[in-house]
Amino acid sequence: MQSQGFSIPTVTETQLPLPLLRRGKVRDLYEVDAERLLMVATDRISAFDVVLPQPVPCKGVLLTQLSAFWFEQTSPLVPNHLLSAEIPPELVGLSGFRESLHGRVLLVRRTQPIPIECIVRGYLAGSAWREYQQLQRVAGTPLPRGLRYGSLLPEPLFTPTTKAHANHDEPISFSTMVDQVGFELAERLRTLSLRVYTHAAHYCHQHGLILADTKLEFGIATDGSLLLIDELLTPDSSRFWLAEEYERGQVPVDMDKQFVRDYLEQLGWDKQPPAPELPAEVILQTRQRYCEAFRRLVPRPLPWCCSNDTL
């Protein structure tokens, strides 16, 4: 399939000869066997928990390759579910899909996802900024007066939310999280999330990006081990800013999905389905921002779909 106005083939939905477990906002999840799953990142894009009508060409490849990079980078800090970024050769039934799925798949260990989104914030933005303006605190933590949008927080904050497949995720306190999953697991999730964020924020700054905040997810494997799962430190799940603009004191330049959210906010959309259509220029700029984030972070060539002749 091709997205209107673009020459890059897009993938908006997959139909593989494997049991489909779930079709999420962006990823299709298939069962390989009792221990393994195949995650396929499409080019669908969502905002405010609603899938938008048009895809962003190349997005699924970028999300997959960035996640694979970060899973490798952070594996000394916390175990994760990644087994391979390739279709296993024994799945001969997928041989006819290898070209269309190239760069989009992660073979992962099967887990029971923990129904908590582990959000870590290092800078004041998004819903944290709105809460600070009203209450001068974020997730129950008082903050100094006079902070601006984009201010560096005194220390990274762990601000968990519910994980909702329908409706919207809702912020919860750490004590509510303890009530849901128990103190020991809640404390491990908070410690590991802060550890991953701190490592990634330092790496990003060395490569010209500010990692303002990120969302992490965890699951329990069949052997009882706690694993980092789903996607990791992508422009869909994180807020990246250009470091050079931030350090000049300018309004942060978003290199992530916030660009799409900002466009939709200007329309006055009520954030309920159906979502408005995105102009070709917004789709193009979104893809360019995702490609630039990849270029800065990953020490290998850009995916083919980011090459200049496809812009």
C-alpha positions in Angstrom: 0.0 0.0 0.0 1.2 3.6 -0.7 0.2 6.6 1.3 -1.4 9.4 -0.7 1.3 11.9 -1.8 4.2 9.6 -0.9 6.2 7.1 -2.9 7.1 5.0 0.2 5.2 1.8 0.6 3.3 1.8 3.9 2.0 -0.9 6.1 -1.2 -0.1 8.0 -2.4 -3.6 8.8 -1.0 -7.1 8.6 -2.6 -10.4 7.9 -0.1 -13.1 8.7 -0.6 -16.9 8.9 -0.1 -16.9 12.7 -2.7 -16.5 15.5 -3.4 -12.7 15.9 -3.4 -12.0 19.7 -4.0 -8.2 19.5 -4.1 -5.3 17.1 -3.0 -2.3 19.1 -2.9 1.3 18.0 0.4 0.8 16.2 1.5 -2.8 16.6 0.0 -6.1 15.5 0.9 -9.0 18.0 1.1 -12.6 16.8 1.7 -15.9 18.6 4.6 -17.9 17.4 4.5 -20.5 20.1 4.0 -20.8 23.9 7.2 -18.9 24.6 7.5 -16.4 21.8 5.5 -13.6 20.1 6.0 -11.6 16.9 5.5 -7.9 17.2 4.9 -6.0 13.9 5.1 -2.2 13.9 2.8 -0.7 11.3 2.8 2.9 10.0 -0.4 3.7 12.0 -0.1 6.7 14.2 -2.3 7.6 17.2 -2.8 10.7 19.2 -4.8 11.1 22.4 -5.4 7.3 22.2 -7.2 7.5 18.8 -5.7 6.0 15.6 -5.5 8.7 12.9 -6.8 8.2 9.4 -3.5 8.4 7.6 -0.3 6.5 8.3 3.2 8.0 8.5 5.4 6.2 5.9 8.5 4.5 7.4 7.3 5.1 11.0 7.0 1.4 11.8 10.5 0.7 10.6 11.9 3.5 12.7 10.0 2.5 15.8 11.2 -1.1 15.5 14.9 -0.3 14.8 15.0 2.3 17.6 13.5 -0.1 20.1 15.9 -2.8 19.0 18.8 -0.4 19.5 17.6 0.7 23.0 16.9 -2.8 24.1 20.5 -3.7 23.3 21.8 -0.5 24.9 19.9 -1.0 28.2 20.2 -4.8 28.6 23.0 -4.5 31.2 20.6 -2.4 33.3 17.4 -4.5 33.0 16.5 -7.7 31.2 14.1 -7.3 28.3 11.9 -9.4 26.0 13.8 -9.0 22.7 15.1 -12.2 21.1 15.7 -11.1 17.6 14.9 -8.3 15.2 14.4 -10.8 12.4 11.7 -13.3 11.4 13.0 -16.7 12.6 13.9 -18.9 9.6 11.8 -21.8 10.9 8.7 -19.8 10.2 8.6 -20.8 6.6 4.9 -19.7 6.3 6.1 -16.1 6.5 8.6 -16.4 3.6 6.3 -14.4 1.3 6.0 -11.6 3.8 9.7 -11.0 4.5 10.0 -8.1 2.1 7.0 -6.2 3.4 7.9 -6.9 7.0 11.6 -6.1 6.7 12.7 -3.9 9.6 9.3 -4.0 11.2 9.4 -7.1 13.4 10.6 -8.0 16.8 10.6 -11.6 18.0 10.1 -11.4 21.7 9.6 -13.5 24.8 6.1 -14.0 25.9 5.1 -12.1 29.0 2.1 -11.2 31.1 2.1 -7.4 30.8 1.9 -5.4 34.0 -1.1 -3.0 33.6 0.9 0.1 34.6 2.7 2.6 32.3 5.9 3.6 34.0 6.5 7.2 33.0 9.6 9.1 34.0 9.9 12.8 33.6 13.1 14.8 33.6 11.7 18.1 32.3 8.5 20.0 32.8 6.2 19.3 29.8 2.9 17.9 28.7 0.4 17.0 31.4 3.1 17.6 34.1 3.3 21.2 33.0 -0.5 21.7 33.2 -0.5 20.2 36.6 2.3 22.4 37.8 0.6 25.5 36.5 -2.5 24.6 38.6 -1.0 23.1 41.7 2.7 23.8 41.7 3.4 20.1 42.0 3.6 17.0 39.8 2.3 13.6 40.9 2.2 14.8 44.5 5.8 16.1 44.4 6.0 19.9 45.2 8.2 21.8 42.8 9.9 25.2 43.1 8.1 28.3 42.0 8.9 30.0 38.8 9.6 27.0 36.6 8.8 27.4 32.9 7.7 25.0 30.2 10.6 22.8 29.5 12.4 23.5 32.8 14.8 20.8 34.0 13.2 19.2 37.1 15.3 19.0 40.3 15.4 15.2 39.8 13.6 12.8 37.5 10.0 12.0 38.6 8.3 8.6 38.4 4.7 9.3 37.5 2.8 6.0 36.7 -0.5 5.8 34.9 -3.0 3.1 34.2 -2.7 1.0 31.1 -6.0 1.2 29.2 -6.7 -0.5 25.9 -9.9 1.4 25.8 -10.5 5.0 27.0 -7.6 7.1 28.2 -4.8 6.2 30.6 -5.2 7.9 34.0 -2.4 9.1 36.3 -2.2 7.2 39.6 -0.2 7.8 42.8 2.6 5.5 43.8 0.5 4.3 46.7 -2.3 3.3 44.3 0.3 1.5 42.2 1.4 -0.4 45.4 -2.3 -1.3 46.0 -2.5 -2.8 42.5 0.8 -4.7 42.2 2.3 -4.8 45.7 5.1 -2.8 47.3 8.0 -5.0 46.2 7.1 -5.0 42.5 6.1 -1.3 42.5 9.4 -0.4 44.0 11.3 -2.5 41.4 9.4 -0.9 38.6 10.2 2.6 39.9 13.9 1.8 40.4 14.3 0.2 37.0 12.4 2.9 35.2 14.5 5.7 36.8 17.7 3.7 36.0 16.7 3.4 32.3 15.7 7.0 32.0 18.9 8.3 33.6 21.1 6.2 31.3 19.1 7.1 28.2 18.9 10.8 29.0 22.7 11.0 29.3 23.2 9.1 26.0 20.6 11.4 24.2 22.3 14.6 25.4 25.6 13.3 24.1 24.0 12.9 20.7 22.2 16.2 20.4 18.8 15.4 21.9 17.1 16.1 25.2 15.0 13.2 26.6 12.3 15.1 28.4 10.2 12.1 29.4 9.5 8.5 28.4 7.0 5.7 28.9 8.2 2.2 29.8 6.3 -1.0 30.1 7.2 -4.3 31.9 5.9 -7.8 31.9 6.3 -11.1 33.8 7.8 -13.9 31.7 6.7 -17.5 32.0 9.7 -18.2 34.2 8.6 -15.4 36.6 11.3 -12.9 35.6 10.5 -9.2 35.2 11.3 -7.9 31.7 11.2 -4.6 29.9 8.7 -5.0 27.0 6.9 -3.4 24.1 8.6 -0.4 22.5 11.5 1.5 24.1 12.6 5.1 23.9 11.0 5.9 20.6 9.4 9.2 19.4 6.0 7.5 20.0 6.7 6.7 23.6 9.1 9.6 24.5 9.5 13.3 24.2 12.7 14.3 22.4 13.9 17.9 22.0 16.7 19.3 19.9 19.5 20.0 22.5 21.0 22.9 20.5 17.7 24.8 20.6 17.0 24.0 24.2 20.5 25.2 25.3 19.9 28.5 23.5 16.9 29.1 25.8 14.4 28.7 22.9 11.1 26.9 23.1 11.9 23.2 22.8 11.7 21.8 19.3 9.8 18.5 19.4 11.4 15.5 17.5 8.5 13.2 18.3 4.7 12.7 18.1 4.1 16.0 19.9 4.2 17.7 16.6 1.1 15.8 15.5 -0.6 16.5 18.9 0.0 20.2 18.6 -1.5 20.3 15.1 -4.6 18.5 16.3 -4.9 20.7 19.4 -5.1 23.7 17.0 -8.2 22.2 15.3 -10.3 22.1 18.5 -10.9 18.4 18.0 -12.7 16.8 21.0 -10.2 13.9 21.0 -12.9 11.4 20.3 -13.2 9.1 17.2 -13.2 9.8 14.3 -9.9 11.7 14.2 -9.3 14.5 11.7 -7.3 13.8 8.6 -3.6 15.0 8.6 -2.4 17.2 5.8 0.5 15.8 3.7 2.8 18.4 5.1 2.2 17.3 8.7 2.8 13.7 7.8 6.0 14.6 6.0 7.3 16.7 8.8 6.5 14.0 11.3 8.4 11.4 9.4 11.4 13.8 9.0 11.5 14.4 12.8 11.4 10.6 13.4 14.2 10.1 10.9 16.3 12.9 12.4 15.9 11.4 15.9 17.1 8.0 14.5 20.0 9.6 12.7 21.3 11.3 15.9 20.8 8.3 18.2 21.6 5.1 16.2 25.2 4.6 15.0 24.3 2.9 11.8 22.9 4.1 8.4 19.3 5.4 8.3 16.7 3.0 7.0 16.2 3.3 3.2 12.9 5.0 3.7 14.5 8.0 5.3 16.8 8.7 2.3 16.5 12.2 0.7 15.1 11.0 -2.6 12.0 9.6 -0.8 11.1 12.9 0.9 
